[in-house]
Amino acid sequence: MFQGLGVQWAGSLLGFVALALVPIPVIFWKYGARIRARSQFAPTMPKNAPGLAAAAPMSSSSNSNGNDVEKQE
């Protein structure tokens, strides 16, 4: 591409493609809940379901990753 178009035009083309793709994450952030609510493929879980990470407090015997740490004696 750089040989066929030249450095300036090929770089500009890549920049324009990247600029055109910028709104996509913003659209998913703004309308994502609405899209997932209408999707038949998006799994849903009730808010009071057991095993949610936010509901499980981290104990003092866990490291920062949430994995159990063996106590050394």
Predicted model as a PDB file, atoms N, CA, C, CB and O in Angstrom, pLDDT in the B-factor column:
MODEL        1                                                                  
ATOM      1  N   MET A   1       0.830  -1.184   0.000  1.00 79.00           N  
ATOM      2  CA  MET A   1       0.000   0.000   0.000  1.00 79.00           C  
ATOM      3  C   MET A   1       0.878   1.252   0.000  1.00 79.00           C  
ATOM      4  CB  MET A   1      -0.946  -0.004   1.211  1.00 79.00           C  
ATOM      5  O   MET A   1       0.605   2.203  -0.733  1.00 79.00           O  
ATOM      6  N   PHE A   2       1.926   1.252   0.818  1.00 77.00           N  
ATOM      7  CA  PHE A   2       2.785   2.428   0.886  1.00 77.00           C  
ATOM      8  C   PHE A   2       3.555   2.635  -0.420  1.00 77.00           C  
ATOM      9  CB  PHE A   2       3.760   2.299   2.055  1.00 77.00           C  
ATOM     10  O   PHE A   2       3.854   3.768  -0.795  1.00 77.00           O  
ATOM     11  N   GLN A   3       3.872   1.538  -1.107  1.00 80.00           N  
ATOM     12  CA  GLN A   3       4.564   1.682  -2.392  1.00 80.00           C  
ATOM     13  C   GLN A   3       3.610   2.177  -3.470  1.00 80.00           C  
ATOM     14  CB  GLN A   3       5.193   0.347  -2.819  1.00 80.00           C  
ATOM     15  O   GLN A   3       3.991   2.988  -4.315  1.00 80.00           O  
ATOM     16  N   GLY A   4       2.378   1.696  -3.443  1.00 84.00           N  
ATOM     17  CA  GLY A   4       1.427   2.080  -4.475  1.00 84.00           C  
ATOM     18  C   GLY A   4       0.891   3.496  -4.294  1.00 84.00           C  
ATOM     19  O   GLY A   4       0.755   4.229  -5.274  1.00 84.00           O  
ATOM     20  N   LEU A   5       0.586   3.890  -3.072  1.00 82.00           N  
ATOM     21  CA  LEU A   5      -0.004   5.205  -2.826  1.00 82.00           C  
ATOM     22  C   LEU A   5       1.025   6.264  -2.448  1.00 82.00           C  
ATOM     23  CB  LEU A   5      -1.033   5.102  -1.738  1.00 82.00           C  
ATOM     24  O   LEU A   5       0.792   7.458  -2.636  1.00 82.00           O  
ATOM     25  N   GLY A   6       2.137   5.835  -1.927  1.00 86.00           N  
ATOM     26  CA  GLY A   6       3.109   6.785  -1.395  1.00 86.00           C  
ATOM     27  C   GLY A   6       2.906   6.901   0.104  1.00 86.00           C  
ATOM     28  O   GLY A   6       1.842   6.573   0.629  1.00 86.00           O  
ATOM     29  N   VAL A   7       3.922   7.364   0.772  1.00 85.00           N  
ATOM     30  CA  VAL A   7       3.898   7.416   2.228  1.00 85.00           C  
ATOM     31  C   VAL A   7       2.812   8.373   2.734  1.00 85.00           C  
ATOM     32  CB  VAL A   7       5.268   7.842   2.763  1.00 85.00           C  
ATOM     33  O   VAL A   7       2.100   8.048   3.683  1.00 85.00           O  
ATOM     34  N   GLN A   8       2.681   9.540   2.114  1.00 89.00           N  
ATOM     35  CA  GLN A   8       1.726  10.520   2.606  1.00 89.00           C  
ATOM     36  C   GLN A   8       0.288  10.035   2.455  1.00 89.00           C  
ATOM     37  CB  GLN A   8       1.908  11.835   1.875  1.00 89.00           C  
ATOM     38  O   GLN A   8      -0.486  10.111   3.409  1.00 89.00           O  
ATOM     39  N   TRP A   9      -0.081   9.542   1.288  1.00 90.00           N  
ATOM     40  CA  TRP A   9      -1.459   9.114   1.067  1.00 90.00           C  
ATOM     41  C   TRP A   9      -1.793   7.833   1.816  1.00 90.00           C  
ATOM     42  CB  TRP A   9      -1.709   8.918  -0.408  1.00 90.00           C  
ATOM     43  O   TRP A   9      -2.909   7.688   2.314  1.00 90.00           O  
ATOM     44  N   ALA A  10      -0.858   6.911   1.905  1.00 91.00           N  
ATOM     45  CA  ALA A  10      -1.117   5.671   2.642  1.00 91.00           C  
ATOM     46  C   ALA A  10      -1.296   5.959   4.129  1.00 91.00           C  
ATOM     47  CB  ALA A  10       0.030   4.663   2.430  1.00 91.00           C  
ATOM     48  O   ALA A  10      -2.182   5.390   4.768  1.00 91.00           O  
ATOM     49  N   GLY A  11      -0.468   6.829   4.680  1.00 91.00           N  
ATOM     50  CA  GLY A  11      -0.609   7.216   6.077  1.00 91.00           C  
ATOM     51  C   GLY A  11      -1.918   7.954   6.320  1.00 91.00           C  
ATOM     52  O   GLY A  11      -2.581   7.743   7.337  1.00 91.00           O  
ATOM     53  N   SER A  12      -2.288   8.824   5.377  1.00 93.00           N  
ATOM     54  CA  SER A  12      -3.561   9.539   5.497  1.00 93.00           C  
ATOM     55  C   SER A  12      -4.737   8.577   5.422  1.00 93.00           C  
ATOM     56  CB  SER A  12      -3.685  10.605   4.402  1.00 93.00           C  
ATOM     57  O   SER A  12      -5.708   8.728   6.165  1.00 93.00           O  
ATOM     58  N   LEU A  13      -4.664   7.596   4.542  1.00 93.00           N  
ATOM     59  CA  LEU A  13      -5.746   6.619   4.411  1.00 93.00           C  
ATOM     60  C   LEU A  13      -5.925   5.824   5.700  1.00 93.00           C  
ATOM     61  CB  LEU A  13      -5.469   5.666   3.239  1.00 93.00           C  
ATOM     62  O   LEU A  13      -7.054   5.611   6.143  1.00 93.00           O  
ATOM     63  N   LEU A  14      -4.827   5.386   6.305  1.00 92.00           N  
ATOM     64  CA  LEU A  14      -4.916   4.673   7.581  1.00 92.00           C  
ATOM     65  C   LEU A  14      -5.506   5.565   8.672  1.00 92.00           C  
ATOM     66  CB  LEU A  14      -3.532   4.166   8.007  1.00 92.00           C  
ATOM     67  O   LEU A  14      -6.309   5.112   9.487  1.00 92.00           O  
ATOM     68  N   GLY A  15      -5.105   6.819   8.681  1.00 95.00           N  
ATOM     69  CA  GLY A  15      -5.648   7.758   9.660  1.00 95.00           C  
ATOM     70  C   GLY A  15      -7.136   7.992   9.469  1.00 95.00           C  
ATOM     71  O   GLY A  15      -7.874   8.075  10.450  1.00 95.00           O  
ATOM     72  N   PHE A  16      -7.594   8.100   8.228  1.00 95.00           N  
ATOM     73  CA  PHE A  16      -9.014   8.316   7.960  1.00 95.00           C  
ATOM     74  C   PHE A  16      -9.848   7.091   8.329  1.00 95.00           C  
ATOM     75  CB  PHE A  16      -9.225   8.666   6.490  1.00 95.00           C  
ATOM     76  O   PHE A  16     -10.962   7.230   8.834  1.00 95.00           O  
ATOM     77  N   VAL A  17      -9.323   5.906   8.083  1.00 96.00           N  
ATOM     78  CA  VAL A  17     -10.030   4.683   8.471  1.00 96.00           C  
ATOM     79  C   VAL A  17     -10.142   4.613   9.993  1.00 96.00           C  
ATOM     80  CB  VAL A  17      -9.303   3.425   7.919  1.00 96.00           C  
ATOM     81  O   VAL A  17     -11.201   4.275  10.522  1.00 96.00           O  
ATOM     82  N   ALA A  18      -9.060   4.928  10.694  1.00 95.00           N  
ATOM     83  CA  ALA A  18      -9.095   4.928  12.157  1.00 95.00           C  
ATOM     84  C   ALA A  18     -10.071   5.974  12.676  1.00 95.00           C  
ATOM     85  CB  ALA A  18      -7.695   5.183  12.729  1.00 95.00           C  
ATOM     86  O   ALA A  18     -10.795   5.716  13.638  1.00 95.00           O  
ATOM     87  N   LEU A  19     -10.102   7.135  12.063  1.00 96.00           N  
ATOM     88  CA  LEU A  19     -11.020   8.189  12.467  1.00 96.00           C  
ATOM     89  C   LEU A  19     -12.469   7.785  12.229  1.00 96.00           C  
ATOM     90  CB  LEU A  19     -10.706   9.473  11.719  1.00 96.00           C  
ATOM     91  O   LEU A  19     -13.351   8.138  13.012  1.00 96.00           O  
ATOM     92  N   ALA A  20     -12.717   7.045  11.149  1.00 96.00           N  
ATOM     93  CA  ALA A  20     -14.076   6.586  10.861  1.00 96.00           C  
ATOM     94  C   ALA A  20     -14.553   5.550  11.873  1.00 96.00           C  
ATOM     95  CB  ALA A  20     -14.146   6.003   9.458  1.00 96.00           C  
ATOM     96  O   ALA A  20     -15.757   5.417  12.092  1.00 96.00           O  
ATOM     97  N   LEU A  21     -13.619   4.804  12.503  1.00 96.00           N  
ATOM     98  CA  LEU A  21     -13.978   3.761  13.464  1.00 96.00           C  
ATOM     99  C   LEU A  21     -14.099   4.275  14.896  1.00 96.00           C  
ATOM    100  CB  LEU A  21     -12.959   2.660  13.417  1.00 96.00           C  
ATOM    101  O   LEU A  21     -14.516   3.518  15.773  1.00 96.00           O  
ATOM    102  N   VAL A  22     -13.754   5.516  15.160  1.00 94.00           N  
ATOM    103  CA  VAL A  22     -13.809   6.073  16.515  1.00 94.00           C  
ATOM    104  C   VAL A  22     -15.217   6.029  17.113  1.00 94.00           C  
ATOM    105  CB  VAL A  22     -13.308   7.505  16.503  1.00 94.00           C  
ATOM    106  O   VAL A  22     -15.336   5.703  18.294  1.00 94.00           O  
ATOM    107  N   PRO A  23     -16.283   6.335  16.381  1.00 94.00           N  
ATOM    108  CA  PRO A  23     -17.614   6.359  17.006  1.00 94.00           C  
ATOM    109  C   PRO A  23     -18.138   4.992  17.451  1.00 94.00           C  
ATOM    110  CB  PRO A  23     -18.591   6.958  16.052  1.00 94.00           C  
ATOM    111  O   PRO A  23     -19.063   4.936  18.262  1.00 94.00           O  
ATOM    112  N   ILE A  24     -17.591   3.916  16.960  1.00 95.00           N  
ATOM    113  CA  ILE A  24     -18.132   2.589  17.274  1.00 95.00           C  
ATOM    114  C   ILE A  24     -18.083   2.281  18.768  1.00 95.00           C  
ATOM    115  CB  ILE A  24     -17.367   1.522  16.509  1.00 95.00           C  
ATOM    116  O   ILE A  24     -19.117   1.882  19.304  1.00 95.00           O  
ATOM    117  N   PRO A  25     -16.970   2.433  19.485  1.00 94.00           N  
ATOM    118  CA  PRO A  25     -16.997   2.172  20.930  1.00 94.00           C  
ATOM    119  C   PRO A  25     -17.931   3.109  21.689  1.00 94.00           C  
ATOM    120  CB  PRO A  25     -15.602   2.291  21.498  1.00 94.00           C  
ATOM    121  O   PRO A  25     -18.544   2.714  22.680  1.00 94.00           O  
ATOM    122  N   VAL A  26     -18.036   4.350  21.220  1.00 93.00           N  
ATOM    123  CA  VAL A  26     -18.928   5.302  21.880  1.00 93.00           C  
ATOM    124  C   VAL A  26     -20.377   4.862  21.723  1.00 93.00           C  
ATOM    125  CB  VAL A  26     -18.734   6.721  21.306  1.00 93.00           C  
ATOM    126  O   VAL A  26     -21.163   4.950  22.667  1.00 93.00           O  
ATOM    127  N   ILE A  27     -20.729   4.390  20.538  1.00 93.00           N  
ATOM    128  CA  ILE A  27     -22.091   3.896  20.294  1.00 93.00           C  
ATOM    129  C   ILE A  27     -22.373   2.685  21.178  1.00 93.00           C  
ATOM    130  CB  ILE A  27     -22.285   3.529  18.798  1.00 93.00           C  
ATOM    131  O   ILE A  27     -23.449   2.597  21.770  1.00 93.00           O  
ATOM    132  N   PHE A  28     -21.424   1.747  21.279  1.00 92.00           N  
ATOM    133  CA  PHE A  28     -21.629   0.584  22.143  1.00 92.00           C  
ATOM    134  C   PHE A  28     -21.724   0.990  23.610  1.00 92.00           C  
ATOM    135  CB  PHE A  28     -20.497  -0.424  21.954  1.00 92.00           C  
ATOM    136  O   PHE A  28     -22.497   0.391  24.358  1.00 92.00           O  
ATOM    137  N   TRP A  29     -20.962   1.986  24.036  1.00 93.00           N  
ATOM    138  CA  TRP A  29     -21.016   2.432  25.424  1.00 93.00           C  
ATOM    139  C   TRP A  29     -22.370   3.065  25.731  1.00 93.00           C  
ATOM    140  CB  TRP A  29     -19.882   3.429  25.715  1.00 93.00           C  
ATOM    141  O   TRP A  29     -22.949   2.834  26.792  1.00 93.00           O  
ATOM    142  N   LYS A  30     -22.868   3.868  24.786  1.00 94.00           N  
ATOM    143  CA  LYS A  30     -24.115   4.586  25.026  1.00 94.00           C  
ATOM    144  C   LYS A  30     -25.345   3.699  24.852  1.00 94.00           C  
ATOM    145  CB  LYS A  30     -24.208   5.773  24.098  1.00 94.00           C  
ATOM    146  O   LYS A  30     -26.271   3.770  25.660  1.00 94.00           O  
ATOM    147  N   TYR A  31     -25.371   2.872  23.820  1.00 93.00           N  
ATOM    148  CA  TYR A  31     -26.553   2.079  23.491  1.00 93.00           C  
ATOM    149  C   TYR A  31     -26.376   0.591  23.775  1.00 93.00           C  
ATOM    150  CB  TYR A  31     -26.904   2.271  22.044  1.00 93.00           C  
ATOM    151  O   TYR A  31     -27.235  -0.204  23.393  1.00 93.00           O  
ATOM    152  N   GLY A  32     -25.289   0.190  24.434  1.00 89.00           N  
ATOM    153  CA  GLY A  32     -24.992  -1.217  24.655  1.00 89.00           C  
ATOM    154  C   GLY A  32     -26.050  -1.951  25.455  1.00 89.00           C  
ATOM    155  O   GLY A  32     -26.415  -3.076  25.114  1.00 89.00           O  
ATOM    156  N   ALA A  33     -26.547  -1.328  26.518  1.00 87.00           N  
ATOM    157  CA  ALA A  33     -27.578  -1.979  27.339  1.00 87.00           C  
ATOM    158  C   ALA A  33     -28.843  -2.216  26.526  1.00 87.00           C  
ATOM    159  CB  ALA A  33     -27.901  -1.127  28.582  1.00 87.00           C  
ATOM    160  O   ALA A  33     -29.473  -3.266  26.645  1.00 87.00           O  
ATOM    161  N   ARG A  34     -29.208  -1.258  25.713  1.00 89.00           N  
ATOM    162  CA  ARG A  34     -30.402  -1.401  24.880  1.00 89.00           C  
ATOM    163  C   ARG A  34     -30.208  -2.493  23.819  1.00 89.00           C  
ATOM    164  CB  ARG A  34     -30.742  -0.060  24.205  1.00 89.00           C  
ATOM    165  O   ARG A  34     -31.134  -3.251  23.531  1.00 89.00           O  
ATOM    166  N   ILE A  35     -29.014  -2.569  23.246  1.00 87.00           N  
ATOM    167  CA  ILE A  35     -28.724  -3.602  22.241  1.00 87.00           C  
ATOM    168  C   ILE A  35     -28.759  -4.981  22.885  1.00 87.00           C  
ATOM    169  CB  ILE A  35     -27.346  -3.355  21.577  1.00 87.00           C  
ATOM    170  O   ILE A  35     -29.341  -5.910  22.325  1.00 87.00           O  
ATOM    171  N   ARG A  36     -28.132  -5.126  24.074  1.00 85.00           N  
ATOM    172  CA  ARG A  36     -28.127  -6.420  24.753  1.00 85.00           C  
ATOM    173  C   ARG A  36     -29.513  -6.831  25.212  1.00 85.00           C  
ATOM    174  CB  ARG A  36     -27.191  -6.382  25.938  1.00 85.00           C  
ATOM    175  O   ARG A  36     -29.834  -8.020  25.219  1.00 85.00           O  
ATOM    176  N   ALA A  37     -30.344  -5.864  25.596  1.00 86.00           N  
ATOM    177  CA  ALA A  37     -31.696  -6.181  26.041  1.00 86.00           C  
ATOM    178  C   ALA A  37     -32.545  -6.742  24.913  1.00 86.00           C  
ATOM    179  CB  ALA A  37     -32.358  -4.948  26.618  1.00 86.00           C  
ATOM    180  O   ALA A  37     -33.407  -7.589  25.151  1.00 86.00           O  
ATOM    181  N   ARG A  38     -32.317  -6.289  23.705  1.00 86.00           N  
ATOM    182  CA  ARG A  38     -33.098  -6.773  22.567  1.00 86.00           C  
ATOM    183  C   ARG A  38     -32.494  -8.014  21.921  1.00 86.00           C  
ATOM    184  CB  ARG A  38     -33.227  -5.682  21.536  1.00 86.00           C  
ATOM    185  O   ARG A  38     -33.148  -8.645  21.091  1.00 86.00           O  
ATOM    186  N   SER A  39     -31.275  -8.379  22.275  1.00 83.00           N  
ATOM    187  CA  SER A  39     -30.602  -9.507  21.651  1.00 83.00           C  
ATOM    188  C   SER A  39     -31.098 -10.830  22.224  1.00 83.00           C  
ATOM    189  CB  SER A  39     -29.095  -9.388  21.831  1.00 83.00           C  
ATOM    190  O   SER A  39     -31.291 -10.964  23.432  1.00 83.00           O  
ATOM    191  N   GLN A  40     -31.300 -11.799  21.344  1.00 82.00           N  
ATOM    192  CA  GLN A  40     -31.672 -13.135  21.809  1.00 82.00           C  
ATOM    193  C   GLN A  40     -30.440 -13.966  22.145  1.00 82.00           C  
ATOM    194  CB  GLN A  40     -32.512 -13.852  20.753  1.00 82.00           C  
ATOM    195  O   GLN A  40     -30.562 -15.053  22.709  1.00 82.00           O  
ATOM    196  N   PHE A  41     -29.268 -13.471  21.808  1.00 82.00           N  
ATOM    197  CA  PHE A  41     -28.036 -14.207  22.044  1.00 82.00           C  
ATOM    198  C   PHE A  41     -27.297 -13.755  23.298  1.00 82.00           C  
ATOM    199  CB  PHE A  41     -27.135 -14.073  20.859  1.00 82.00           C  
ATOM    200  O   PHE A  41     -26.414 -14.470  23.772  1.00 82.00           O  
ATOM    201  N   ALA A  42     -27.629 -12.593  23.847  1.00 75.00           N  
ATOM    202  CA  ALA A  42     -26.951 -12.077  25.027  1.00 75.00           C  
ATOM    203  C   ALA A  42     -27.524 -12.752  26.266  1.00 75.00           C  
ATOM    204  CB  ALA A  42     -27.091 -10.535  25.122  1.00 75.00           C  
ATOM    205  O   ALA A  42     -28.709 -12.586  26.554  1.00 75.00           O  
ATOM    206  N   PRO A  43     -26.725 -13.501  27.000  1.00 75.00           N  
ATOM    207  CA  PRO A  43     -27.225 -14.139  28.217  1.00 75.00           C  
ATOM    208  C   PRO A  43     -27.441 -13.103  29.310  1.00 75.00           C  
ATOM    209  CB  PRO A  43     -26.251 -15.227  28.700  1.00 75.00           C  
ATOM    210  O   PRO A  43     -26.705 -12.121  29.411  1.00 75.00           O  
ATOM    211  N   THR A  44     -28.446 -13.335  30.110  1.00 70.00           N  
ATOM    212  CA  THR A  44     -28.707 -12.443  31.233  1.00 70.00           C  
ATOM    213  C   THR A  44     -28.710 -13.250  32.517  1.00 70.00           C  
ATOM    214  CB  THR A  44     -30.050 -11.692  31.052  1.00 70.00           C  
ATOM    215  O   THR A  44     -29.018 -14.442  32.513  1.00 70.00           O  
ATOM    216  N   MET A  45     -28.366 -12.598  33.609  1.00 65.00           N  
ATOM    217  CA  MET A  45     -28.324 -13.242  34.909  1.00 65.00           C  
ATOM    218  C   MET A  45     -29.071 -12.352  35.887  1.00 65.00           C  
ATOM    219  CB  MET A  45     -26.856 -13.499  35.377  1.00 65.00           C  
ATOM    220  O   MET A  45     -28.894 -11.134  35.867  1.00 65.00           O  
ATOM    221  N   PRO A  46     -29.898 -12.933  36.738  1.00 64.00           N  
ATOM    222  CA  PRO A  46     -30.594 -12.098  37.716  1.00 64.00           C  
ATOM    223  C   PRO A  46     -29.610 -11.402  38.647  1.00 64.00           C  
ATOM    224  CB  PRO A  46     -31.578 -12.937  38.528  1.00 64.00           C  
ATOM    225  O   PRO A  46     -28.524 -11.917  38.911  1.00 64.00           O  
ATOM    226  N   LYS A  47     -29.994 -10.229  39.142  1.00 68.00           N  
ATOM    227  CA  LYS A  47     -29.087  -9.442  39.983  1.00 68.00           C  
ATOM    228  C   LYS A  47     -28.770 -10.118  41.307  1.00 68.00           C  
ATOM    229  CB  LYS A  47     -29.683  -8.085  40.247  1.00 68.00           C  
ATOM    230  O   LYS A  47     -27.707  -9.874  41.878  1.00 68.00           O  
ATOM    231  N   ASN A  48     -29.673 -10.968  41.813  1.00 69.00           N  
ATOM    232  CA  ASN A  48     -29.434 -11.613  43.099  1.00 69.00           C  
ATOM    233  C   ASN A  48     -28.902 -13.031  42.938  1.00 69.00           C  
ATOM    234  CB  ASN A  48     -30.709 -11.634  43.913  1.00 69.00           C  
ATOM    235  O   ASN A  48     -29.029 -13.845  43.853  1.00 69.00           O  
ATOM    236  N   ALA A  49     -28.310 -13.336  41.787  1.00 61.00           N  
ATOM    237  CA  ALA A  49     -27.778 -14.675  41.539  1.00 61.00           C  
ATOM    238  C   ALA A  49     -26.540 -14.911  42.399  1.00 61.00           C  
ATOM    239  CB  ALA A  49     -27.441 -14.863  40.040  1.00 61.00           C  
ATOM    240  O   ALA A  49     -25.728 -14.003  42.577  1.00 61.00           O  
ATOM    241  N   PRO A  50     -26.388 -16.128  42.936  1.00 65.00           N  
ATOM    242  CA  PRO A  50     -25.192 -16.414  43.737  1.00 65.00           C  
ATOM    243  C   PRO A  50     -23.949 -16.498  42.855  1.00 65.00           C  
ATOM    244  CB  PRO A  50     -25.371 -17.726  44.521  1.00 65.00           C  
ATOM    245  O   PRO A  50     -24.024 -16.875  41.685  1.00 65.00           O  
ATOM    246  N   GLY A  51     -22.827 -16.147  43.425  1.00 59.00           N  
ATOM    247  CA  GLY A  51     -21.566 -16.282  42.715  1.00 59.00           C  
ATOM    248  C   GLY A  51     -21.137 -15.044  41.968  1.00 59.00           C  
ATOM    249  O   GLY A  51     -20.154 -15.096  41.228  1.00 59.00           O  
ATOM    250  N   LEU A  52     -21.821 -13.941  42.126  1.00 54.00           N  
ATOM    251  CA  LEU A  52     -21.393 -12.715  41.475  1.00 54.00           C  
ATOM    252  C   LEU A  52     -20.163 -12.173  42.167  1.00 54.00           C  
ATOM    253  CB  LEU A  52     -22.513 -11.673  41.475  1.00 54.00           C  
ATOM    254  O   LEU A  52     -20.062 -12.229  43.392  1.00 54.00           O  
ATOM    255  N   ALA A  53     -19.234 -11.652  41.401  1.00 54.00           N  
ATOM    256  CA  ALA A  53     -17.981 -11.165  41.975  1.00 54.00           C  
ATOM    257  C   ALA A  53     -18.212  -9.955  42.872  1.00 54.00           C  
ATOM    258  CB  ALA A  53     -16.994 -10.809  40.867  1.00 54.00           C  
ATOM    259  O   ALA A  53     -17.527  -9.801  43.883  1.00 54.00           O  
ATOM    260  N   ALA A  54     -19.161  -9.099  42.523  1.00 53.00           N  
ATOM    261  CA  ALA A  54     -19.391  -7.907  43.332  1.00 53.00           C  
ATOM    262  C   ALA A  54     -20.014  -8.251  44.678  1.00 53.00           C  
ATOM    263  CB  ALA A  54     -20.281  -6.929  42.585  1.00 53.00           C  
ATOM    264  O   ALA A  54     -19.817  -7.530  45.656  1.00 53.00           O  
ATOM    265  N   ALA A  55     -20.769  -9.354  44.733  1.00 48.00           N  
ATOM    266  CA  ALA A  55     -21.437  -9.724  45.971  1.00 48.00           C  
ATOM    267  C   ALA A  55     -20.513 -10.486  46.919  1.00 48.00           C  
ATOM    268  CB  ALA A  55     -22.661 -10.558  45.667  1.00 48.00           C  
ATOM    269  O   ALA A  55     -20.778 -10.549  48.119  1.00 48.00           O  
ATOM    270  N   ALA A  56     -19.438 -11.060  46.397  1.00 48.00           N  
ATOM    271  CA  ALA A  56     -18.532 -11.855  47.217  1.00 48.00           C  
ATOM    272  C   ALA A  56     -17.417 -10.970  47.760  1.00 48.00           C  
ATOM    273  CB  ALA A  56     -17.946 -13.030  46.405  1.00 48.00           C  
ATOM    274  O   ALA A  56     -16.593 -10.491  46.981  1.00 48.00           O  
ATOM    275  N   PRO A  57     -17.364 -10.737  49.069  1.00 52.00           N  
ATOM    276  CA  PRO A  57     -16.293  -9.918  49.626  1.00 52.00           C  
ATOM    277  C   PRO A  57     -14.964 -10.662  49.571  1.00 52.00           C  
ATOM    278  CB  PRO A  57     -16.619  -9.516  51.072  1.00 52.00           C  
ATOM    279  O   PRO A  57     -14.921 -11.886  49.697  1.00 52.00           O  
ATOM    280  N   MET A  58     -13.891  -9.920  49.382  1.00 54.00           N  
ATOM    281  CA  MET A  58     -12.571 -10.519  49.317  1.00 54.00           C  
ATOM    282  C   MET A  58     -12.053 -10.722  50.738  1.00 54.00           C  
ATOM    283  CB  MET A  58     -11.597  -9.637  48.486  1.00 54.00           C  
ATOM    284  O   MET A  58     -12.011  -9.776  51.524  1.00 54.00           O  
ATOM    285  N   SER A  59     -11.666 -11.924  51.064  1.00 53.00           N  
ATOM    286  CA  SER A  59     -11.178 -12.203  52.407  1.00 53.00           C  
ATOM    287  C   SER A  59      -9.722 -11.775  52.539  1.00 53.00           C  
ATOM    288  CB  SER A  59     -11.332 -13.694  52.740  1.00 53.00           C  
ATOM    289  O   SER A  59      -9.056 -11.478  51.547  1.00 53.00           O  
ATOM    290  N   SER A  60      -9.245 -11.747  53.765  1.00 53.00           N  
ATOM    291  CA  SER A  60      -7.875 -11.310  53.996  1.00 53.00           C  
ATOM    292  C   SER A  60      -6.853 -12.367  53.573  1.00 53.00           C  
ATOM    293  CB  SER A  60      -7.685 -10.966  55.460  1.00 53.00           C  
ATOM    294  O   SER A  60      -5.660 -12.075  53.492  1.00 53.00           O  
ATOM    295  N   SER A  61      -7.313 -13.595  53.302  1.00 53.00           N  
ATOM    296  CA  SER A  61      -6.375 -14.632  52.892  1.00 53.00           C  
ATOM    297  C   SER A  61      -6.291 -14.761  51.381  1.00 53.00           C  
ATOM    298  CB  SER A  61      -6.769 -15.956  53.495  1.00 53.00           C  
ATOM    299  O   SER A  61      -5.839 -15.788  50.874  1.00 53.00           O  
ATOM    300  N   SER A  62      -6.718 -13.738  50.658  1.00 50.00           N  
ATOM    301  CA  SER A  62      -6.644 -13.751  49.209  1.00 50.00           C  
ATOM    302  C   SER A  62      -5.657 -12.696  48.755  1.00 50.00           C  
ATOM    303  CB  SER A  62      -8.030 -13.514  48.580  1.00 50.00           C  
ATOM    304  O   SER A  62      -5.496 -11.664  49.406  1.00 50.00           O  
ATOM    305  N   ASN A  63      -4.995 -12.955  47.637  1.00 54.00           N  
ATOM    306  CA  ASN A  63      -4.105 -11.947  47.091  1.00 54.00           C  
ATOM    307  C   ASN A  63      -4.903 -10.998  46.207  1.00 54.00           C  
ATOM    308  CB  ASN A  63      -2.951 -12.600  46.296  1.00 54.00           C  
ATOM    309  O   ASN A  63      -6.129 -11.100  46.151  1.00 54.00           O  
ATOM    310  N   SER A  64      -4.246 -10.092  45.529  1.00 55.00           N  
ATOM    311  CA  SER A  64      -4.945  -9.074  44.749  1.00 55.00           C  
ATOM    312  C   SER A  64      -5.707  -9.659  43.569  1.00 55.00           C  
ATOM    313  CB  SER A  64      -3.965  -8.044  44.255  1.00 55.00           C  
ATOM    314  O   SER A  64      -6.611  -9.010  43.043  1.00 55.00           O  
ATOM    315  N   ASN A  65      -5.361 -10.878  43.136  1.00 57.00           N  
ATOM    316  CA  ASN A  65      -6.065 -11.513  42.032  1.00 57.00           C  
ATOM    317  C   ASN A  65      -7.305 -12.269  42.491  1.00 57.00           C  
ATOM    318  CB  ASN A  65      -5.137 -12.453  41.305  1.00 57.00           C  
ATOM    319  O   ASN A  65      -8.061 -12.777  41.663  1.00 57.00           O  
ATOM    320  N   GLY A  66      -7.519 -12.348  43.784  1.00 55.00           N  
ATOM    321  CA  GLY A  66      -8.666 -13.079  44.304  1.00 55.00           C  
ATOM    322  C   GLY A  66      -8.378 -14.562  44.507  1.00 55.00           C  
ATOM    323  O   GLY A  66      -9.263 -15.309  44.923  1.00 55.00           O  
ATOM    324  N   ASN A  67      -7.157 -14.997  44.220  1.00 58.00           N  
ATOM    325  CA  ASN A  67      -6.787 -16.403  44.407  1.00 58.00           C  
ATOM    326  C   ASN A  67      -6.378 -16.613  45.853  1.00 58.00           C  
ATOM    327  CB  ASN A  67      -5.635 -16.821  43.441  1.00 58.00           C  
ATOM    328  O   ASN A  67      -5.802 -15.728  46.486  1.00 58.00           O  
ATOM    329  N   ASP A  68      -6.682 -17.783  46.361  1.00 55.00           N  
ATOM    330  CA  ASP A  68      -6.307 -18.088  47.737  1.00 55.00           C  
ATOM    331  C   ASP A  68      -4.794 -18.187  47.860  1.00 55.00           C  
ATOM    332  CB  ASP A  68      -6.969 -19.395  48.204  1.00 55.00           C  
ATOM    333  O   ASP A  68      -4.112 -18.721  46.985  1.00 55.00           O  
ATOM    334  N   VAL A  69      -4.299 -17.671  48.942  1.00 56.00           N  
ATOM    335  CA  VAL A  69      -2.861 -17.681  49.215  1.00 56.00           C  
ATOM    336  C   VAL A  69      -2.598 -18.652  50.344  1.00 56.00           C  
ATOM    337  CB  VAL A  69      -2.335 -16.256  49.572  1.00 56.00           C  
ATOM    338  O   VAL A  69      -3.261 -18.617  51.380  1.00 56.00           O  
ATOM    339  N   GLU A  70      -1.624 -19.518  50.132  1.00 57.00           N  
ATOM    340  CA  GLU A  70      -1.277 -20.473  51.195  1.00 57.00           C  
ATOM    341  C   GLU A  70      -0.524 -19.743  52.283  1.00 57.00           C  
ATOM    342  CB  GLU A  70      -0.430 -21.657  50.642  1.00 57.00           C  
ATOM    343  O   GLU A  70       0.391 -18.966  52.009  1.00 57.00           O  
ATOM    344  N   LYS A  71      -0.912 -19.997  53.513  1.00 55.00           N  
ATOM    345  CA  LYS A  71      -0.240 -19.359  54.637  1.00 55.00           C  
ATOM    346  C   LYS A  71       1.019 -20.126  54.964  1.00 55.00           C  
ATOM    347  CB  LYS A  71      -1.163 -19.278  55.866  1.00 55.00           C  
ATOM    348  O   LYS A  71       0.996 -21.350  55.091  1.00 55.00           O  
ATOM    349  N   GLN A  72       2.109 -19.411  55.099  1.00 58.00           N  
ATOM    350  CA  GLN A  72       3.375 -20.035  55.445  1.00 58.00           C  
ATOM    351  C   GLN A  72       3.563 -19.952  56.947  1.00 58.00           C  
ATOM    352  CB  GLN A  72       4.555 -19.364  54.700  1.00 58.00           C  
ATOM    353  O   GLN A  72       3.299 -18.918  57.561  1.00 58.00           O  
ATOM    354  N   GLU A  73       4.016 -21.036  57.530  1.00 54.00           N  
ATOM    355  CA  GLU A  73       4.202 -21.084  58.978  1.00 54.00           C  
ATOM    356  C   GLU A  73       5.641 -20.946  59.357  1.00 54.00           C  
ATOM    357  CB  GLU A  73       3.657 -22.360  59.540  1.00 54.00           C  
ATOM    358  O   GLU A  73       5.972 -20.966  60.543  1.00 54.00           O  
TER     359      GLU A  73                                                      
ENDMDL                                                                          
END                                                                             
